[in-house]
Amino acid sequence: PARQIAAHLAPLSKHCPVYYVCGNHDMGKAGAELRREFKKKGFVCMENSEHVLTFANGQRLRLRGVAFMAELFKITPRTGRWQEQRFAKEKLPQDMPLLVATHNPYYFLNHRLCVDLAVAGHTHGGQVCLPGGRPWAALAPWTPHTARAGMHHNKSGCPVYVSRGLGLSRLPIRFCCPPEITVLLLQGK
């Protein structure tokens, strides 16, 4: 239940601000309830929004959240097909690093977008993998490379981290693909 999830995560906000984006399993009534409970705990939903974080040493970081598919793909009224929308760092001020959080890594992995770091999930790391972490079967539209968890670089060489996360999809099983909570240490140049 959403209330229980929020209660388990609430201690995080005692140490630092908590920002999040929702995924494809967080839609509808269940997703709305999760958002309400997270808001009560002071968590900030950053879907399609930007936040500037200022640290004690004066350094600043631009944090942008991208909603699951909503901003990346829109249905064109004329054809009824999905059309990719553009997202580029050039639209944003260049004087601070840009970290993007999104549920689905597809857009950042398969295009020449330049951000300082994109973090994503969605693939569950493949969920059922061969020894060594190579996904056993790709779930469309994923290929084994993009479903694999860990650090990747897109066509422009920009880093994209894909987390295995904690969830499951379709079958309640993981094999050679343990769940993870990722901690990334960001350092200046």
C-alpha positions, 0 to 999 in steps of 0.5 A: 500500500502507498501509505506503507511505502511512504512510511518506509521511505520517510526517514530519507527526508530527515537527511536530505531533500527527496525528489522522484519520478514515477514509472509505468506501474505508477499510473492511474488510481494507485499512482495518484495515491502514491503521489499523495502519500509521498507529498505528505512526507515532503517528497518532491515529484519532479516530473517535467520540472526543474530544480536547482540544488545549492550545496553548502560549498556554493556549488549548484546542480540542475535537477530535471525530472522527465515523466514516463513517456509523457514529455518524450512521446506525444500522439500526433493528432493527424496520424495518431502515432507517437512522435518523439519530442526533443529534449536538449541541454541547449535549452537550459543554462550552461553554467551548472551541471545537469542531472536528469532523472527519468523512468525510461532510459530509452530516449537518453540511450538511443539519441545524441542528447548531451546531459551531464548524467541521466539516471533511469530504471524501467528495465529491471536490469532484464529481470531474468539474466544469464550469469554475468548479468546479460538479460536472457530475453529482451522485452520489446522495445529493449535490446539486451544492451539497453536492458542491462543495468549499470553505466552506459554512454549514449551516442554522444558519449553522455553517461546514462545509469540504468538501475535494476531497481526493486520491482518486478514486471510480468513474472514475480521472479529475478534470476542472476539480476538481484534488486538494487538501491543505487547510490551514486557519488557525484564529484566535481571536476 
